[in-house]
Amino acid sequence: MDLSLTDEQEFLREAARGALKRVDTVAAAREALEDETKRPDLWKTIVEAGWTGLLTSEDGGGAGLGLYDAMLVAQECGRVLAPVPLVSTLPAATVLDAAGDEASAAVASGELRVAWLPAAPPTDQEPRWTTDPKGGILRATLPTATVDGSTATLSGAVHWVLDAAQAEALLVTAEGPDGPIAVLVDASASGVTVEGLWRYDATRPLGHVTLDGAQGRVVAADELALRRAWHVAQGLLAAEAVGTVDALLPVAIAYAKERHTFGRAIGSYQALKHQLVEVLRLLENAKSLLIYAAWAHENAPDELSLATAAARSGAEHALDVATRVQISVHGGIGATWEHDAPLFFRRAQLQRRLLGGAGGATDRVAGELLGGVVPA
């Protein structure tokens, strides 16, 4: 099996890298910690690059590409801490496309800026659809929907929604009369309150969304489409993490070669070698899991939950270890504002807690693998 990138994928990756070079997003991440308005809005960049339509079919007005193509772009975003709303836009686009919804083309073209409100499918430990809680460890319930024809009235809240305050529309997964349904709501509609915020990592704009009798249009998406949106988001977060690790490792290696102590390069010390090799091992493992996730998305839908959860779990662990090693290798400067390492550490610590968290992904892997085990 040939796992190398196609010419088209190579071009997509290089084009993404070039588009992101227009703004020094790492420097902007530092400035945004002092002033949130310094965080660049890259919406125009991703629209011009066509990233909003990556996963939308050609019939739906998009590029009709696969999950791995979107992951390549996400990796480039992760390399430079770019505040690009892929994880909020692309899952919503997949739901609208699967439903053949009239808003699909507008989202794919970037005319409509939509944010997906994350909703996690059931697991072996949690039999209901849930959202991230505002605080604590217990999962929160979905907003509820009262349906009248094609109109749904929503009540409830969804917390820690990526890019919520910047969106023009919200795609809500709500508990309907017969199970979960998708509802498209105007972000400025009556009954919709979005509290914009950021926590710890200024490159991740978040929002608490409250729906108090807000009305929206029911999207004719089935439960399978809603599940796939969650798994797509997990895969994209994993890809961002892999991109960050891929960028950090060469920097750490280069510094280990040039920094000398006691007359020797610090990279010659076995303890440091082991740390760097461990990051490489975790990185290669995570890259393999991305390929598995993309393959399952296209060829084995029954394995998609396992594949994307495994990718998220492995990639977040690699990112956590890599950012800690980055600080360790750079010694005294690694933990100060003289270096960019703390910015990447902030990204790692927030990202591993979003959308169910790395722990939730690991639990889902265990549930998928052990679900079919028969006692001896």
TAKA-V288933 format. One record per residue. N is the residue number from 1. RES is the residue in one letter. PSI is psi in radians with two decimals (999 if undefined). Layout:
BEGIN
((N	RES	PSI) (N	RES	PSI))
END
This chain:
BEGIN
((1	M	2.27) (2	D	1.96) (3	L	0.11) (4	S	2.74) (5	L	2.54) (6	T	2.93) (7	D	-0.68) (8	E	-0.69) (9	Q	-0.67) (10	E	-0.76) (11	F	-0.74) (12	L	-0.78) (13	R	-0.79) (14	E	-0.64) (15	A	-0.70) (16	A	-0.76) (17	R	-0.73) (18	G	-0.72) (19	A	-0.65) (20	L	-0.26) (21	K	-0.21) (22	R	-0.43) (23	V	2.37) (24	D	1.51) (25	T	-0.48) (26	V	-0.78) (27	A	-0.66) (28	A	-0.59) (29	A	-0.65) (30	R	-0.79) (31	E	-0.62) (32	A	-0.37) (33	L	-0.50) (34	E	-0.54) (35	D	1.90) (36	E	-0.46) (37	T	-0.23) (38	K	-0.21) (39	R	2.15) (40	P	2.53) (41	D	1.88) (42	L	0.32) (43	W	-0.79) (44	K	-0.65) (45	T	-0.80) (46	I	-0.51) (47	V	-0.79) (48	E	-0.58) (49	A	-0.21) (50	G	0.28) (51	W	-0.43) (52	T	-0.37) (53	G	0.28) (54	L	-0.78) (55	L	0.10) (56	T	2.39) (57	S	2.79) (58	E	-0.65) (59	D	-0.52) (60	G	0.05) (61	G	0.18) (62	G	-2.87) (63	A	-0.33) (64	G	0.59) (65	L	3.07) (66	G	3.03) (67	L	-0.64) (68	Y	-0.59) (69	D	-0.77) (70	A	-0.61) (71	M	-0.61) (72	L	-0.74) (73	V	-0.75) (74	A	-0.65) (75	Q	-0.73) (76	E	-0.64) (77	C	-0.72) (78	G	-0.54) (79	R	-0.56) (80	V	0.32) (81	L	0.67) (82	A	2.27) (83	P	1.17) (84	V	2.23) (85	P	0.86) (86	L	-0.73) (87	V	-0.38) (88	S	-0.49) (89	T	-0.85) (90	L	-0.70) (91	P	-0.70) (92	A	-0.71) (93	A	-0.64) (94	T	-0.66) (95	V	-0.83) (96	L	-0.67) (97	D	-0.76) (98	A	-0.56) (99	A	-0.13) (100	G	0.60) (101	D	2.64) (102	E	-0.38) (103	A	-0.11) (104	S	-0.82) (105	A	-0.66) (106	A	-0.66) (107	V	-0.76) (108	A	-0.61) (109	S	-0.20) (110	G	0.07) (111	E	-0.54) (112	L	2.10) (113	R	1.91) (114	V	2.56) (115	A	2.31) (116	W	2.22) (117	L	1.93) (118	P	2.36) (119	A	2.15) (120	A	2.28) (121	P	2.83) (122	P	2.73) (123	T	-3.11) (124	D	-0.42) (125	Q	-0.45) (126	E	1.74) (127	P	-0.01) (128	R	2.84) (129	W	2.43) (130	T	2.95) (131	T	2.96) (132	D	2.39) (133	P	2.72) (134	K	-0.56) (135	G	2.79) (136	G	-3.01) (137	I	-0.21) (138	L	2.33) (139	R	2.55) (140	A	2.77) (141	T	2.76) (142	L	2.71) (143	P	2.67) (144	T	2.63) (145	A	2.30) (146	T	2.12) (147	V	2.31) (148	D	1.71) (149	G	-2.13) (150	S	0.10) (151	T	2.37) (152	A	2.41) (153	T	2.18) (154	L	2.50) (155	S	2.37) (156	G	-2.92) (157	A	2.62) (158	V	2.24) (159	H	2.74) (160	W	0.83) (161	V	2.16) (162	L	2.30) (163	D	0.41) (164	A	-0.74) (165	A	-0.30) (166	Q	-0.09) (167	A	2.66) (168	E	-0.39) (169	A	2.71) (170	L	2.31) (171	L	1.93) (172	V	2.33) (173	T	2.04) (174	A	2.79) (175	E	1.88) (176	G	-3.03) (177	P	-0.55) (178	D	0.44) (179	G	-3.02) (180	P	2.46) (181	I	2.80) (182	A	2.37) (183	V	2.25) (184	L	2.13) (185	V	2.39) (186	D	2.26) (187	A	-0.37) (188	S	0.15) (189	A	2.74) (190	S	2.37) (191	G	-0.06) (192	V	2.16) (193	T	2.20) (194	V	2.05) (195	E	1.82) (196	G	2.48) (197	L	2.92) (198	W	2.67) (199	R	2.05) (200	Y	-0.86) (201	D	1.89) (202	A	-0.16) (203	T	-0.07) (204	R	1.53) (205	P	2.29) (206	L	3.04) (207	G	2.55) (208	H	2.14) (209	V	2.18) (210	T	2.30) (211	L	1.92) (212	D	1.45) (213	G	0.35) (214	A	2.46) (215	Q	2.46) (216	G	3.10) (217	R	2.29) (218	V	2.29) (219	V	2.28) (220	A	1.03) (221	A	2.42) (222	D	3.07) (223	E	-0.55) (224	L	-0.72) (225	A	-0.66) (226	L	-0.66) (227	R	-0.77) (228	R	-0.58) (229	A	-0.76) (230	W	-0.78) (231	H	-0.63) (232	V	-0.77) (233	A	-0.71) (234	Q	-0.74) (235	G	-0.68) (236	L	-0.71) (237	L	-0.70) (238	A	-0.74) (239	A	-0.71) (240	E	-0.75) (241	A	-0.75) (242	V	-0.73) (243	G	-0.68) (244	T	-0.80) (245	V	-0.71) (246	D	-0.53) (247	A	-0.59) (248	L	-0.68) (249	L	-0.86) (250	P	-0.58) (251	V	-0.76) (252	A	-0.73) (253	I	-0.77) (254	A	-0.73) (255	Y	-0.65) (256	A	-0.45) (257	K	-0.56) (258	E	-0.40) (259	R	2.20) (260	H	2.52) (261	T	2.43) (262	F	0.61) (263	G	0.13) (264	R	2.60) (265	A	2.38) (266	I	-0.40) (267	G	-0.20) (268	S	-0.18) (269	Y	2.34) (270	Q	-0.69) (271	A	-0.70) (272	L	-0.67) (273	K	-0.76) (274	H	-0.69) (275	Q	-0.76) (276	L	-0.67) (277	V	-0.62) (278	E	-0.70) (279	V	-0.74) (280	L	-0.74) (281	R	-0.79) (282	L	-0.62) (283	L	-0.83) (284	E	-0.63) (285	N	-0.77) (286	A	-0.67) (287	K	-0.70) (288	S	-0.67) (289	L	-0.53) (290	L	-0.74) (291	I	-0.72) (292	Y	-0.75) (293	A	-0.76) (294	A	-0.68) (295	W	-0.77) (296	A	-0.64) (297	H	-0.64) (298	E	-0.51) (299	N	-0.37) (300	A	1.30) (301	P	-0.47) (302	D	-0.35) (303	E	-0.01) (304	L	-0.73) (305	S	-0.84) (306	L	-0.80) (307	A	-0.82) (308	T	-0.61) (309	A	-0.69) (310	A	-0.71) (311	A	-0.77) (312	R	-0.80) (313	S	-0.86) (314	G	-0.71) (315	A	-0.70) (316	E	-0.63) (317	H	-0.74) (318	A	-0.72) (319	L	-0.74) (320	D	-0.83) (321	V	-0.76) (322	A	-0.72) (323	T	-0.57) (324	R	-0.73) (325	V	-0.66) (326	Q	-0.80) (327	I	-0.75) (328	S	-0.80) (329	V	-0.66) (330	H	0.04) (331	G	-2.26) (332	G	-0.66) (333	I	-0.32) (334	G	-0.49) (335	A	0.25) (336	T	3.00) (337	W	-0.01) (338	E	-0.30) (339	H	2.77) (340	D	-0.10) (341	A	-0.74) (342	P	-0.46) (343	L	-0.71) (344	F	-0.60) (345	F	-0.72) (346	R	-0.76) (347	R	-0.78) (348	A	-0.77) (349	Q	-0.57) (350	L	-0.77) (351	Q	-0.61) (352	R	-0.07) (353	R	-0.17) (354	L	2.72) (355	L	1.01) (356	G	-0.32) (357	G	2.89) (358	A	-0.63) (359	G	-0.69) (360	G	-0.66) (361	A	-0.72) (362	T	-0.71) (363	D	-0.66) (364	R	-0.67) (365	V	-0.84) (366	A	-0.72) (367	G	-0.69) (368	E	-0.72) (369	L	-0.59) (370	L	-0.14) (371	G	-0.56) (372	G	0.15) (373	V	2.29) (374	V	2.19) (375	P	2.48) (376	A	999))
END
